Amino acid sequence: MRIILIGANGIIGRAIDHAMSESHDLIRVGRTSGDLHADIAKPENLRVLFENAAPYDAVICAAGEAAFGSLTGLSDKDFQLGLNSKLMGQVNLVRLGLSSMSDGGSFTLTSGVLAHHPIPESASISIVNAGVEAFAKAAALGLPRGIRINVVSPPWVSETLKALGRNPASGLPASVVAKAYVASVEGRMTGEVLDAQAYAGNA
Ligand SMILES: NC(=O)c1ccc[n+]([C@@H]2O[C@H](COP(=O)([O-])OP(=O)(O)OC[C@H]3O[C@@H](n4cnc5c(N)ncnc54)[C@H](OP(=O)(O)O)[C@@H]3O)[C@@H](O)[C@H]2O)c1
């Protein structure tokens, strides 16, 4: 398959790249990294990206920003960041990427554990993650030509915890999280939220 991988240079994106590059043709995308550049928060960037990358069989997004912070500490700008980037960025990937996608193709978006297991600093991120999941479930009901959509919900990733100076053992390695993205692209499911933790036993 010819697959657009957004966030290919990130912690999760690199693991997806490693898991899929032998059997698929990947087009790696980031704002400043990768084969093609686009900021998912900018619809005009996405229009150019899809024009240049077409035709493609799948789009995977392992990217998108949202701000951590206490409820009283989060600013208007902090909330807007998550809404524009991780939420509407991924919604717009589907809206703008649909017409050039092959019949039977798929979108795989990313949410995260904080949608359903919030912490005091996740007010903004929890909205965004839950919104991505709700969008995908609704979009799955209306996608044409056998096109599918799923969301991968990663827990804390070990490599991220390590980079933050926290105990990596309480997270899931990115290589395991990547298995959920492979399952979404290569499987038949649609409208599903894939809890990456469920792939921990499939080493
Ligand atoms: N890591 C975790 O523990 C964890 C847990 C749950 C959910 N998640 C979610 O998983 C996704 C990926 O996380 P990660 O930890 O792998 O991130 P990361 O290491 O920070 O990497 C993010 C990647 O996405 C690209 N990127 C960031 N913003 C972008 C944008 N607006 N448009 C296009 N590309 C963009 C970056 O490349 P450029 O700098 O070149 O743009 C980079 O390659 C995020 O949505 C995150 O919220 C992560």
The ligand as an SDF file (V2000), in Angstrom:
LIG
                    3D

 48 52  0  0  0  0  0  0  0  0999 V2000
    3.9810    9.7880   23.4060 N   0  0  0  0  0  0  0  0  0  0  0  0
    2.9830    9.4980   24.2330 C   0  0  0  0  0  0  0  0  0  0  0  0
    3.1630    9.0840   25.4140 O   0  0  0  0  0  0  0  0  0  0  0  0
    1.5640    9.6510   23.7630 C   0  0  0  0  0  0  0  0  0  0  0  0
    0.5120    9.1270   24.5280 C   0  0  0  0  0  0  0  0  0  0  0  0
   -0.8020    9.2940   24.0740 C   0  0  0  0  0  0  0  0  0  0  0  0
   -1.0480    9.9720   22.8790 C   0  0  0  0  0  0  0  0  0  0  0  0
    0.0080   10.4760   22.1670 N   0  0  0  0  0  0  0  0  0  0  0  0
   -0.2820   11.1930   20.9190 C   0  0  0  0  0  0  0  0  0  0  0  0
    0.3990   10.5750   19.8470 O   0  0  0  0  0  0  0  0  0  0  0  0
    0.7650   11.5410   18.8590 C   0  0  0  0  0  0  0  0  0  0  0  0
    2.2500   11.4250   18.5710 C   0  0  0  0  0  0  0  0  0  0  0  0
    2.9530   11.5380   19.7970 O   0  0  0  0  0  0  0  0  0  0  0  0
    4.5580   11.4330   19.8670 P   0  0  0  0  0  0  0  0  0  0  0  0
    4.9050   11.3600   21.3010 O   0  0  0  0  0  0  0  0  0  0  0  0
    5.0650   10.4140   18.9110 O   0  0  0  0  0  0  0  0  0  0  0  0
    4.9500   12.8850   19.3400 O   0  0  0  0  0  0  0  0  0  0  0  0
    6.3830   13.4970   19.0170 P   0  0  0  0  0  0  0  0  0  0  0  0
    7.4800   12.5540   19.3800 O   0  0  0  0  0  0  0  0  0  0  0  0
    6.3980   14.8720   19.6000 O   0  0  0  0  0  0  0  0  0  0  0  0
    6.3830   13.5890   17.4230 O   0  0  0  0  0  0  0  0  0  0  0  0
    5.4120   14.3070   16.7670 C   0  0  0  0  0  0  0  0  0  0  0  0
    5.6890   14.2080   15.2740 C   0  0  0  0  0  0  0  0  0  0  0  0
    4.6420   14.8640   14.5910 O   0  0  0  0  0  0  0  0  0  0  0  0
    5.1280   15.9530   13.8090 C   0  0  0  0  0  0  0  0  0  0  0  0
    4.1710   17.0360   14.0680 N   0  0  0  0  0  0  0  0  0  0  0  0
    3.8690   17.6320   15.2520 C   0  0  0  0  0  0  0  0  0  0  0  0
    2.9120   18.5660   15.0980 N   0  0  0  0  0  0  0  0  0  0  0  0
    2.5900   18.5280   13.7820 C   0  0  0  0  0  0  0  0  0  0  0  0
    1.6530   19.2520   12.9910 C   0  0  0  0  0  0  0  0  0  0  0  0
    0.8920   20.2230   13.5250 N   0  0  0  0  0  0  0  0  0  0  0  0
    1.5710   18.9570   11.6710 N   0  0  0  0  0  0  0  0  0  0  0  0
    2.3430   17.9920   11.1170 C   0  0  0  0  0  0  0  0  0  0  0  0
    3.2450   17.2820   11.8190 N   0  0  0  0  0  0  0  0  0  0  0  0
    3.3730   17.5550   13.1300 C   0  0  0  0  0  0  0  0  0  0  0  0
    6.5590   16.2140   14.2850 C   0  0  0  0  0  0  0  0  0  0  0  0
    7.4560   16.5460   13.2370 O   0  0  0  0  0  0  0  0  0  0  0  0
    7.8000   18.0820   12.8720 P   0  0  0  0  0  0  0  0  0  0  0  0
    8.4440   18.6640   14.1020 O   0  0  0  0  0  0  0  0  0  0  0  0
    8.6520   17.9870   11.6610 O   0  0  0  0  0  0  0  0  0  0  0  0
    6.4600   18.6910   12.6000 O   0  0  0  0  0  0  0  0  0  0  0  0
    6.9700   14.8330   14.8150 C   0  0  0  0  0  0  0  0  0  0  0  0
    7.4680   14.0440   13.7700 O   0  0  0  0  0  0  0  0  0  0  0  0
    0.3440   12.9080   19.4450 C   0  0  0  0  0  0  0  0  0  0  0  0
   -0.9230   13.2410   18.9400 O   0  0  0  0  0  0  0  0  0  0  0  0
    0.2250   12.6240   20.9410 C   0  0  0  0  0  0  0  0  0  0  0  0
   -0.6980   13.4770   21.5860 O   0  0  0  0  0  0  0  0  0  0  0  0
    1.3020   10.3220   22.5660 C   0  0  0  0  0  0  0  0  0  0  0  0
  1  2  1  0
  2  3  2  0
  2  4  1  0
  4  5  1  0
  4 48  2  0
  5  6  2  0
  6  7  1  0
  7  8  2  0
  8  9  1  0
  8 48  1  0
  9 10  1  0
  9 46  1  0
 10 11  1  0
 11 12  1  0
 11 44  1  0
 12 13  1  0
 13 14  1  0
 14 15  2  0
 14 16  1  0
 14 17  1  0
 17 18  1  0
 18 19  2  0
 18 20  1  0
 18 21  1  0
 21 22  1  0
 22 23  1  0
 23 24  1  0
 23 42  1  0
 24 25  1  0
 25 26  1  0
 25 36  1  0
 26 27  1  0
 26 35  1  0
 27 28  2  0
 28 29  1  0
 29 30  1  0
 29 35  2  0
 30 31  1  0
 30 32  2  0
 32 33  1  0
 33 34  2  0
 34 35  1  0
 36 37  1  0
 36 42  1  0
 37 38  1  0
 38 39  2  0
 38 40  1  0
 38 41  1  0
 42 43  1  0
 44 45  1  0
 44 46  1  0
 46 47  1  0
M  CHG  2   8   1  16  -1
M  END
$$$$
